Amino acid sequence: MSKSGRSTESSLLNVPEKTVSQDSQESSLSFSNLDQESKELSKLAFKNTLSNNDRHLGLPELQIVETPHANEQLLAGRPVDQSLNLIGELKTGGQVVRERYHDASSGQTRDFVVARHQGQEYRFEDKPITTIPFDSGAGLESWRKKQIEQRSDKIIEEYAPRGAFNSKGTYDFKEFGDTLTRISKMTDLTEQEKAYLWDNIMGRRGKDYNASNHGSREVVRDSLMPWDVGHALLQGGFKDRYHVPLANLSQEAASREIYIHELNEGTGKGFINEFGHHVVSQIRGVKLNTGDIAASEVQVAALRAYKEHGFAGYAEVWRQGFLEK
């Protein structure tokens, strides 16, 4: 996958002696007409506190990678060809899941995830994704998608198992945070594959499980409908039409767009929706949905961290902003 995240082909590395298949315009709205509380919420920002900002967290140092419940071992490298030299392998459960190569032509290191299908090994280069929105499934082999979707099945079953009469289970915010952290540490997935896994879990909300705001900070809960968690969870994935593009704006411009969106919420959606929004606002005494504003600010901050630090950056900032301390 290209650095832009828009390539439709997965990168494969041919290794001898192994079978490898080739199979913005900114809004000019002034903040002067907002009350102080709304100003602060509109400008809410969560700084990324990840310790090592000079390396992309999507390309972990193999000797310090932590994968729970796995038997990992770093092995000495061996030459592959004249330009690529294997300098490290990461084993999980006795199988190599990640390899690091030194590229003599560029002087850079390159990471490849080793996947297996029908007895063959496939190598997919783990490239950082620095351009969003993007389609996390673009270019992934159908068999690889199925493998990742089966993993999402297991994760959902673990956190939100179905109950009596096949009733849907419930995921809470702490569990979403735990899931993000787990995915960020899955060394057998590329950055694109991690995004595809998270997108798959998000896309199944409402269909295969329900979401609860339990464990979320009060400030990021919807002021009108506290059970609505839509701004915290990307239903549209990393190609979400609202939040993801905002991460490409400046912080101030994104905050203005978020404020405008909430100021106009409930309008232009038909009489019934507009009337319902008005009634709920009057009953709850809410003039402006500051909870949704704060949640959107956190989501956009997490997406900015994704562009800078990969999935681990997104997971870290999401947890900082959404979870109770």
C-alpha positions in Angstrom: 0.0 0.0 0.0 1.3 3.4 -0.9 2.1 6.0 1.7 -1.0 7.9 0.7 -3.1 5.0 1.7 -4.9 5.0 -1.6 -3.2 2.2 -3.5 -5.4 -0.7 -4.6 -2.6 -3.2 -4.5 -0.9 -4.9 -1.6 2.9 -5.0 -1.6 4.5 -8.4 -1.6 8.1 -9.3 -1.1 9.6 -12.1 -3.1 11.9 -14.2 -0.9 14.0 -17.0 -2.5 13.6 -20.5 -1.2 10.0 -19.7 0.1 6.7 -19.8 -1.8 5.3 -16.2 -2.1 2.2 -15.8 -4.2 1.4 -12.6 -6.2 -2.0 -13.7 -6.0 -10.1 23.2 2.8 -11.4 25.9 2.8 -11.6 27.1 6.4 -14.8 28.6 7.9 -14.6 32.3 8.8 -17.0 32.0 11.8 -15.9 34.1 14.7 -15.9 32.7 18.2 -16.8 36.1 19.6 -20.5 35.2 19.9 -20.0 32.1 22.0 -20.2 31.9 25.8 -17.0 31.1 27.6 -17.9 27.4 28.2 -18.6 26.8 24.6 -15.4 28.6 23.6 -13.4 26.2 25.8 -15.2 23.1 24.5 -14.9 24.3 20.9 -11.2 24.6 21.3 -10.8 21.4 23.4 -7.6 19.6 22.4 -5.9 16.5 23.7 -2.1 16.4 23.2 -0.5 13.2 22.2 1.7 12.1 25.0 3.3 9.2 23.3 6.9 9.1 24.5 8.9 8.6 21.3 7.6 11.0 18.6 10.5 10.5 16.2 9.4 7.1 15.1 6.2 5.9 13.6 4.4 3.7 16.1 3.1 1.6 13.2 6.7 0.3 12.7 7.6 -1.0 16.2 11.1 -2.0 17.3 10.9 -5.7 17.2 12.9 -6.3 20.3 10.5 -4.3 22.5 7.1 -5.3 20.9 4.7 -6.7 23.4 2.1 -9.2 22.3 0.1 -10.8 25.2 -0.1 -14.6 25.4 2.5 -15.1 22.7 5.9 -16.8 22.5 8.1 -14.3 20.8 11.7 -14.6 19.8 14.0 -12.2 17.9 16.4 -14.1 15.6 19.5 -13.1 13.7 19.0 -12.1 10.1 20.2 -13.7 6.9 20.9 -12.2 3.5 17.9 -12.3 1.0 19.3 -10.6 -2.1 21.6 -7.8 -3.0 19.4 -5.0 -1.9 17.3 -6.5 1.0 18.9 -8.1 4.0 16.8 -9.7 6.7 17.9 -8.2 10.1 15.1 -9.4 12.4 12.2 -11.8 12.8 9.4 -11.8 15.2 7.8 -15.1 16.2 4.4 -15.6 17.7 3.3 -19.1 18.7 6.3 -20.6 17.0 5.6 -18.9 13.6 7.3 -15.9 12.1 4.7 -13.1 11.8 6.9 -10.1 11.1 10.3 -9.6 9.4 12.5 -6.5 9.2 14.8 -5.9 6.3 17.6 -3.4 5.7 17.3 -1.9 2.2 20.8 -1.3 1.0 19.6 0.8 -1.9 17.9 3.4 0.4 19.6 2.7 3.7 16.2 2.3 5.3 14.6 -0.5 7.2 11.3 -2.0 5.9 8.9 -4.2 7.9 6.8 -7.0 6.3 4.0 -9.0 7.9 4.1 -12.7 7.1 0.6 -14.1 6.4 -0.4 -17.7 5.5 -3.1 -19.1 3.3 -3.6 -22.6 2.0 -0.1 -23.6 2.9 1.7 -20.6 1.3 3.4 -17.6 2.8 2.6 -14.1 1.8 4.6 -11.0 2.8 2.8 -7.6 3.0 4.9 -4.5 3.6 3.8 -2.5 6.6 3.8 1.1 5.4 2.6 4.0 7.5 -0.7 5.6 6.4 -0.4 9.4 6.5 -3.3 10.4 4.3 -6.9 10.2 5.4 -9.8 9.5 4.6 -8.9 6.1 3.2 -10.6 2.8 2.5 -9.0 0.3 4.8 -10.2 -2.6 2.7 -8.8 -1.4 -0.6 -6.3 -3.8 -2.1 -6.5 -6.4 0.6 -6.8 -10.0 -0.7 -10.3 -11.5 -0.2 -8.8 -14.3 1.9 -6.9 -11.9 4.0 -10.1 -9.8 4.7 -11.8 -13.0 5.7 -9.0 -13.8 8.2 -9.3 -10.4 9.7 -13.1 -10.5 9.9 -12.9 -13.8 11.7 -10.7 -12.1 14.2 -13.3 -9.4 14.7 -15.9 -12.2 15.3 -13.8 -13.5 18.2 -13.2 -10.0 19.7 -16.9 -9.1 19.6 -17.8 -12.5 21.1 -15.3 -12.0 23.8 -16.5 -8.5 24.8 -20.1 -8.5 23.8 -21.3 -12.2 23.8 -24.9 -12.8 22.7 -27.3 -13.6 25.5 -30.5 -15.6 25.8 -32.5 -16.0 22.6 -29.5 -14.7 20.6 -30.0 -11.2 22.0 -27.2 -8.8 21.3 -24.4 -8.2 23.8 -23.1 -4.8 24.9 -19.7 -3.2 24.5 -18.8 -0.4 26.9 -16.2 2.3 26.5 -13.5 0.6 28.6 -13.8 -2.4 26.4 -13.6 -0.3 23.3 -10.4 1.2 24.7 -9.0 -2.2 25.5 -9.8 -3.4 22.0 -8.0 -0.4 20.5 -4.9 -1.1 22.6 -5.0 -4.8 21.7 -5.2 -4.1 18.0 -2.3 -1.6 18.2 -0.1 -4.4 19.6 -1.0 -7.0 16.9 2.3 -7.3 15.3 1.0 -9.8 12.8 -1.1 -7.1 11.1 0.0 -4.1 8.9 -1.3 -0.6 9.7 -3.9 -1.0 7.0 -5.0 -4.3 8.4 -5.3 -2.9 11.9 -7.6 -0.2 10.5 -9.6 -2.8 8.6 -10.1 -4.8 11.8 -11.3 -1.7 13.7 -13.5 -0.6 10.9 -15.1 -4.0 10.8 -15.8 -4.0 14.5 -17.2 -0.4 14.3 -19.4 -1.3 11.2 -21.1 -4.1 13.1 -22.4 -1.9 15.9 -26.2 -2.1 16.1 -26.2 -5.3 14.0 -24.1 -7.7 16.1 -23.8 -5.7 19.4 -25.0 -2.6 21.2 -22.7 0.1 22.6 -23.0 1.6 26.1 -21.5 4.9 27.3 -20.5 3.2 30.5 -16.9 4.1 31.3 -16.8 7.3 29.2 -16.1 10.7 30.6 -19.1 12.9 31.4 -17.9 15.8 29.3 -17.9 13.7 26.0 -21.4 12.3 26.5 -24.2 13.6 24.2 -25.9 16.4 26.0 -29.3 15.6 24.5 -29.2 11.8 24.2 -26.5 10.4 26.6 -26.9 7.0 25.1 -25.9 8.2 21.6 -22.2 7.3 21.2 -21.9 8.1 17.5 -19.2 10.8 17.7 -16.9 8.5 19.7 -17.2 5.5 17.3 -16.4 5.8 13.6 -19.4 4.1 12.1 -18.1 4.9 8.7 -14.6 3.8 9.6 -11.5 5.7 8.4 -13.5 7.0 5.5 -16.1 8.6 7.8 -17.5 11.6 6.0 -17.7 13.9 9.0 -14.9 13.5 11.4 -12.1 12.1 9.2 -11.8 15.1 6.8 -11.7 17.5 9.8 -8.4 16.0 10.8 -6.9 17.5 7.7 -7.9 21.1 8.8 -6.1 23.2 11.4 -7.3 22.7 15.0 -9.1 26.1 15.0 -10.7 25.5 11.6 -11.9 22.0 12.7 -13.3 23.4 15.9 -15.3 26.0 14.0 -16.7 23.3 11.7 -17.7 21.2 14.7 -19.4 24.1 16.4 -21.3 25.0 13.2 -22.4 21.3 12.8 -23.8 21.2 16.3 -25.3 24.7 16.1 -27.3 23.5 13.0 -28.0 20.0 14.3 -31.7 19.1 13.9 -32.2 21.4 10.9 -32.6 20.4 7.3 -33.6 16.9 8.2 -37.4 17.1 7.8 -40.2 18.4 10.0 -40.4 15.3 12.2 -36.7 15.2 13.0 -36.6 19.0 13.5 -39.6 19.0 15.8 -38.2 16.0 17.8 -34.9 17.7 18.2 -36.6 20.9 19.4 -38.7 19.0 21.9 -35.8 17.1 23.4 -33.7 20.3 23.6 -36.5 22.1 25.5 -37.1 19.1 27.9 -33.4 18.8 28.7 -32.8 22.6 28.7 -29.9 22.2 26.2 -29.2 25.1 23.8 -26.0 23.6 22.4 -24.9 20.0 22.5 -21.5 20.6 24.2 -21.1 16.9 24.8 -21.1 16.2 21.1 -18.7 19.1 20.5 -16.2 17.6 23.0 -16.6 14.1 21.6 -15.9 15.3 18.1 -12.9 17.3 19.3 -11.4 14.1 20.9 -12.2 12.1 17.8 -10.5 14.6 15.5 -7.5 14.8 17.8 -7.2 11.0 17.7 -7.4 11.0 14.0 -4.5 13.6 13.8 -2.5 11.3 16.0 -3.3 8.4 13.6 -1.7 10.4 10.7 1.4 11.1 12.8 1.8 7.8 14.8 -0.3 5.2 13.2 -2.9 3.0 14.9 -1.1 3.1 18.3 -1.4 6.9 18.2 -5.1 6.8 17.5 -5.6 4.3 20.3 -3.6 6.3 22.9 -5.4 9.7 22.2 -8.8 8.0 22.0 -8.3 6.5 25.4 -7.0 9.7 26.9 -10.0 11.7 25.7 -12.9 9.3 26.1 -12.2 7.1 29.1 -12.9 7.9 32.7 -9.7 8.5 34.6 
